[in-house]
Amino acid sequence: MRHPFLLLLLSLLLSACGKDPIYQEQGYVFGTLVEVTVYGEEEARAKQGVTDVMHEFQRLHDLLHAWKPSELSALNAAIAQGKRKTVTPELAAMLKDAAQLSAQSEGLFNPTIGALIQTWGFQADDFKAVLPEEKQVASLVKAKPQMIDLIISTNEVRSTNKSVKLDLGGYAKGYALDRAAAILKQQGIHNALINIGGNVLALGSHGKRPWRVGIQHPRKPGALATLELRDGEAVGTSGDYQRYFELGAKRFCHLIDPRNGHPVQGVQAVTIITHGARAGLLSDASSKPLFISGVTGWRTAANKMQLEEALLIDAEGVVHLTVSMQKRLEFTDSKTVRTIEP
């Protein structure tokens, strides 16, 4: 199984040519490849900034791990026992924010379904092609865990529903992107590209031109399309090719519909572009409701999440996209089947 990410089409090439001041580092955190590229800075300054970003990524990984010892897993243990737990102000703020995003999505973005994610085998580094007991899935769906079950008083958290098991996998990468941007800006670095496994945030530009990235094709190597990212914009992709297993001819991905407890079918990928102070966070969390809504509901979900630039690739490989997204993309293959949905 591969772990693809948005292609940073120019960065490695430019690093090699020696004419542009590019500094780049890669790592592996949040269960995926991360890459930070800095343009136009002296190597020592760029290296220090990137090092600090990588340390921040590791801190957040350790803070928010859903199934290994972490502050989040300790909170889950307390919830399962019907106890209240004191958490850091940072985690409390994250949970409040995630609750607002969940409400905006009418529950399709639901970080409380960690038990379902675990039942399907996705709270692990390697996935086994084994289906869970349907009775177990039905029981977890019937329990209806949701973010409104959390009671957050200052920094103390409890839940009115013991079935709540938090998994911030659809939130953490986006949060980390915004933290990385803040760290680089604090150090006077204003031109950079930050990539965390399918979510990319742009700072400034690549010299006199914008950063250009590619959207991974969900079924073959290479880019489906490319686009230019402007200062402060982020692009995020949720796909059925990132964390999945196959059984027979059917693919089961880690993106689970909280309404029925099963991995989403009929969608290969969703890509969105976000803007503003929380562009990174929104690029991560806001794509999930579109993916779960599927071909018939993704456009409505995009409106709810206030997304103008979005696309969905269905099971047949047809690209459904908004008018605004169509204007931003340059497709690698002009024969790609597209349908614009206003």
Secondary structure, 3 states (H helix, E strand, C coil): CCCCCCECCCHHHHHHHCCCCEEEEEEEECCEEEEEEEECCCHHHHHHHHHHHHHHHHHHHHHHCCCCCCHHHHHHHHHHCCCCEECCHHHHHHHHHHHHHHHHCCCCCCCCEHHHHHHCCCCCCCCCCCCCCHHHHHHHHHHCCCHHHEEEECCEEEECCCCCECCCCCCHHHHHHHHHHHHHHHCCCCCEEEEECCEEEEECCECCECEEEEEECCCCCCEEEEEEECCCCEEEEEECCCCEEEECCEEEECCEECCCCEECCCEEEEEEEECCCCHHHHHHHCHHHHHHHHHHHHHHHHHHCCCCCEEEEECCCCEEECHHHHHHCEECCCCCCEEECC
